[in-house]
């Protein structure tokens, strides 16, 4: 779904017990209601996929799609 409006870049954080992933995603300030930016369905699906892959520990995939911070266990 393509929402008409101004496109802006936003940073989203996805957090799990092992990873924090920083993503740059596109938000839209809709022409119909410019009171606040919103995300299109594709962006929401992408963030959900990042969340699932972070929970599964798919580090290689995460590194290709965002900036990844990983918890280093202390002894």
PyMOL CGO cylinders between C-alpha atoms (Angstrom):
from pymol import cmd
from pymol.cgo import CYLINDER

trace = [
    CYLINDER, 0.00, 0.00, 0.00, 1.47, 3.32, -1.03, 0.3, 1, 1, 1, 1, 1, 1,
    CYLINDER, 1.47, 3.32, -1.03, 0.32, 6.17, 1.21, 0.3, 1, 1, 1, 1, 1, 1,
    CYLINDER, 0.32, 6.17, 1.21, 0.50, 9.58, -0.50, 0.3, 1, 1, 1, 1, 1, 1,
    CYLINDER, 0.50, 9.58, -0.50, 2.56, 12.07, 1.46, 0.3, 1, 1, 1, 1, 1, 1,
    CYLINDER, 2.56, 12.07, 1.46, 6.02, 13.25, 2.37, 0.3, 1, 1, 1, 1, 1, 1,
    CYLINDER, 6.02, 13.25, 2.37, 8.57, 10.50, 3.04, 0.3, 1, 1, 1, 1, 1, 1,
    CYLINDER, 8.57, 10.50, 3.04, 11.05, 10.85, 5.88, 0.3, 1, 1, 1, 1, 1, 1,
    CYLINDER, 11.05, 10.85, 5.88, 13.73, 8.58, 7.35, 0.3, 1, 1, 1, 1, 1, 1,
    CYLINDER, 13.73, 8.58, 7.35, 13.37, 7.37, 10.94, 0.3, 1, 1, 1, 1, 1, 1,
    CYLINDER, 13.37, 7.37, 10.94, 15.47, 5.15, 13.17, 0.3, 1, 1, 1, 1, 1, 1,
    CYLINDER, 15.47, 5.15, 13.17, 13.82, 2.19, 14.88, 0.3, 1, 1, 1, 1, 1, 1,
    CYLINDER, 13.82, 2.19, 14.88, 15.33, -0.02, 17.55, 0.3, 1, 1, 1, 1, 1, 1,
    CYLINDER, 15.33, -0.02, 17.55, 14.56, -3.71, 17.81, 0.3, 1, 1, 1, 1, 1, 1,
    CYLINDER, 14.56, -3.71, 17.81, 15.59, -5.17, 21.16, 0.3, 1, 1, 1, 1, 1, 1,
    CYLINDER, 15.59, -5.17, 21.16, 15.92, -8.76, 22.33, 0.3, 1, 1, 1, 1, 1, 1,
    CYLINDER, 15.92, -8.76, 22.33, 17.77, -10.32, 25.24, 0.3, 1, 1, 1, 1, 1, 1,
    CYLINDER, 17.77, -10.32, 25.24, 20.86, -10.78, 23.02, 0.3, 1, 1, 1, 1, 1, 1,
    CYLINDER, 20.86, -10.78, 23.02, 20.70, -8.06, 20.33, 0.3, 1, 1, 1, 1, 1, 1,
    CYLINDER, 20.70, -8.06, 20.33, 19.78, -4.45, 19.75, 0.3, 1, 1, 1, 1, 1, 1,
    CYLINDER, 19.78, -4.45, 19.75, 19.34, -3.67, 16.06, 0.3, 1, 1, 1, 1, 1, 1,
    CYLINDER, 19.34, -3.67, 16.06, 19.15, -0.12, 14.74, 0.3, 1, 1, 1, 1, 1, 1,
    CYLINDER, 19.15, -0.12, 14.74, 17.19, 0.22, 11.51, 0.3, 1, 1, 1, 1, 1, 1,
    CYLINDER, 17.19, 0.22, 11.51, 16.70, 3.17, 9.21, 0.3, 1, 1, 1, 1, 1, 1,
    CYLINDER, 16.70, 3.17, 9.21, 13.13, 2.94, 7.91, 0.3, 1, 1, 1, 1, 1, 1,
    CYLINDER, 13.13, 2.94, 7.91, 10.85, 5.18, 5.89, 0.3, 1, 1, 1, 1, 1, 1,
    CYLINDER, 10.85, 5.18, 5.89, 7.88, 6.87, 7.52, 0.3, 1, 1, 1, 1, 1, 1,
    CYLINDER, 7.88, 6.87, 7.52, 5.18, 8.83, 5.72, 0.3, 1, 1, 1, 1, 1, 1,
    CYLINDER, 5.18, 8.83, 5.72, 3.54, 12.08, 6.75, 0.3, 1, 1, 1, 1, 1, 1,
    CYLINDER, 3.54, 12.08, 6.75, 0.18, 11.47, 5.07, 0.3, 1, 1, 1, 1, 1, 1,
    CYLINDER, 0.18, 11.47, 5.07, -1.39, 14.20, 2.97, 0.3, 1, 1, 1, 1, 1, 1,
    CYLINDER, -1.39, 14.20, 2.97, -4.79, 13.27, 4.45, 0.3, 1, 1, 1, 1, 1, 1,
    CYLINDER, -4.79, 13.27, 4.45, -3.67, 13.64, 8.11, 0.3, 1, 1, 1, 1, 1, 1,
    CYLINDER, -3.67, 13.64, 8.11, -0.28, 15.30, 8.60, 0.3, 1, 1, 1, 1, 1, 1,
    CYLINDER, -0.28, 15.30, 8.60, -0.58, 15.29, 12.41, 0.3, 1, 1, 1, 1, 1, 1,
    CYLINDER, -0.58, 15.29, 12.41, 1.98, 12.48, 12.77, 0.3, 1, 1, 1, 1, 1, 1,
    CYLINDER, 1.98, 12.48, 12.77, 4.13, 10.17, 10.64, 0.3, 1, 1, 1, 1, 1, 1,
    CYLINDER, 4.13, 10.17, 10.64, 3.05, 6.59, 10.05, 0.3, 1, 1, 1, 1, 1, 1,
    CYLINDER, 3.05, 6.59, 10.05, 4.57, 3.42, 8.61, 0.3, 1, 1, 1, 1, 1, 1,
    CYLINDER, 4.57, 3.42, 8.61, 3.38, 1.56, 5.55, 0.3, 1, 1, 1, 1, 1, 1,
    CYLINDER, 3.38, 1.56, 5.55, 2.53, -2.15, 5.83, 0.3, 1, 1, 1, 1, 1, 1,
    CYLINDER, 2.53, -2.15, 5.83, 5.79, -3.20, 4.15, 0.3, 1, 1, 1, 1, 1, 1,
    CYLINDER, 5.79, -3.20, 4.15, 7.83, -1.30, 6.73, 0.3, 1, 1, 1, 1, 1, 1,
    CYLINDER, 7.83, -1.30, 6.73, 5.91, -2.86, 9.61, 0.3, 1, 1, 1, 1, 1, 1,
    CYLINDER, 5.91, -2.86, 9.61, 6.42, -6.34, 8.11, 0.3, 1, 1, 1, 1, 1, 1,
    CYLINDER, 6.42, -6.34, 8.11, 10.16, -5.67, 7.75, 0.3, 1, 1, 1, 1, 1, 1,
    CYLINDER, 10.16, -5.67, 7.75, 10.50, -4.58, 11.39, 0.3, 1, 1, 1, 1, 1, 1,
    CYLINDER, 10.50, -4.58, 11.39, 8.61, -7.70, 12.48, 0.3, 1, 1, 1, 1, 1, 1,
    CYLINDER, 8.61, -7.70, 12.48, 10.95, -9.87, 10.42, 0.3, 1, 1, 1, 1, 1, 1,
    CYLINDER, 10.95, -9.87, 10.42, 13.95, -8.21, 12.05, 0.3, 1, 1, 1, 1, 1, 1,
    CYLINDER, 13.95, -8.21, 12.05, 12.41, -8.91, 15.47, 0.3, 1, 1, 1, 1, 1, 1,
    CYLINDER, 12.41, -8.91, 15.47, 11.88, -12.60, 14.63, 0.3, 1, 1, 1, 1, 1, 1,
    CYLINDER, 11.88, -12.60, 14.63, 15.39, -13.04, 13.24, 0.3, 1, 1, 1, 1, 1, 1,
    CYLINDER, 15.39, -13.04, 13.24, 16.89, -11.31, 16.26, 0.3, 1, 1, 1, 1, 1, 1,
    CYLINDER, 16.89, -11.31, 16.26, 14.97, -13.66, 18.56, 0.3, 1, 1, 1, 1, 1, 1,
    CYLINDER, 14.97, -13.66, 18.56, 16.28, -16.65, 16.55, 0.3, 1, 1, 1, 1, 1, 1,
    CYLINDER, 16.28, -16.65, 16.55, 19.86, -15.32, 16.73, 0.3, 1, 1, 1, 1, 1, 1,
    CYLINDER, 19.86, -15.32, 16.73, 20.33, -14.87, 12.96, 0.3, 1, 1, 1, 1, 1, 1,
    CYLINDER, 20.33, -14.87, 12.96, 23.28, -12.48, 13.38, 0.3, 1, 1, 1, 1, 1, 1,
    CYLINDER, 23.28, -12.48, 13.38, 24.52, -12.71, 9.77, 0.3, 1, 1, 1, 1, 1, 1,
    CYLINDER, 24.52, -12.71, 9.77, 21.13, -11.64, 8.38, 0.3, 1, 1, 1, 1, 1, 1,
    CYLINDER, 21.13, -11.64, 8.38, 20.77, -8.84, 10.93, 0.3, 1, 1, 1, 1, 1, 1,
    CYLINDER, 20.77, -8.84, 10.93, 24.19, -7.38, 10.07, 0.3, 1, 1, 1, 1, 1, 1,
    CYLINDER, 24.19, -7.38, 10.07, 23.13, -7.10, 6.42, 0.3, 1, 1, 1, 1, 1, 1,
    CYLINDER, 23.13, -7.10, 6.42, 20.00, -5.11, 7.30, 0.3, 1, 1, 1, 1, 1, 1,
    CYLINDER, 20.00, -5.11, 7.30, 20.94, -2.84, 10.18, 0.3, 1, 1, 1, 1, 1, 1,
    CYLINDER, 20.94, -2.84, 10.18, 23.49, -1.89, 12.80, 0.3, 1, 1, 1, 1, 1, 1,
    CYLINDER, 23.49, -1.89, 12.80, 23.74, -4.71, 15.35, 0.3, 1, 1, 1, 1, 1, 1,
    CYLINDER, 23.74, -4.71, 15.35, 24.80, -4.50, 18.97, 0.3, 1, 1, 1, 1, 1, 1,
    CYLINDER, 24.80, -4.50, 18.97, 25.30, -7.85, 20.67, 0.3, 1, 1, 1, 1, 1, 1,
    CYLINDER, 25.30, -7.85, 20.67, 25.42, -8.61, 24.37, 0.3, 1, 1, 1, 1, 1, 1,
    CYLINDER, 25.42, -8.61, 24.37, 28.78, -9.98, 25.40, 0.3, 1, 1, 1, 1, 1, 1,
    CYLINDER, 28.78, -9.98, 25.40, 28.37, -12.23, 28.43, 0.3, 1, 1, 1, 1, 1, 1,
    CYLINDER, 28.37, -12.23, 28.43, 30.65, -11.51, 31.34, 0.3, 1, 1, 1, 1, 1, 1,
    CYLINDER, 30.65, -11.51, 31.34, 32.27, -14.31, 33.31, 0.3, 1, 1, 1, 1, 1, 1,
]
cmd.load_cgo(trace, "trace")
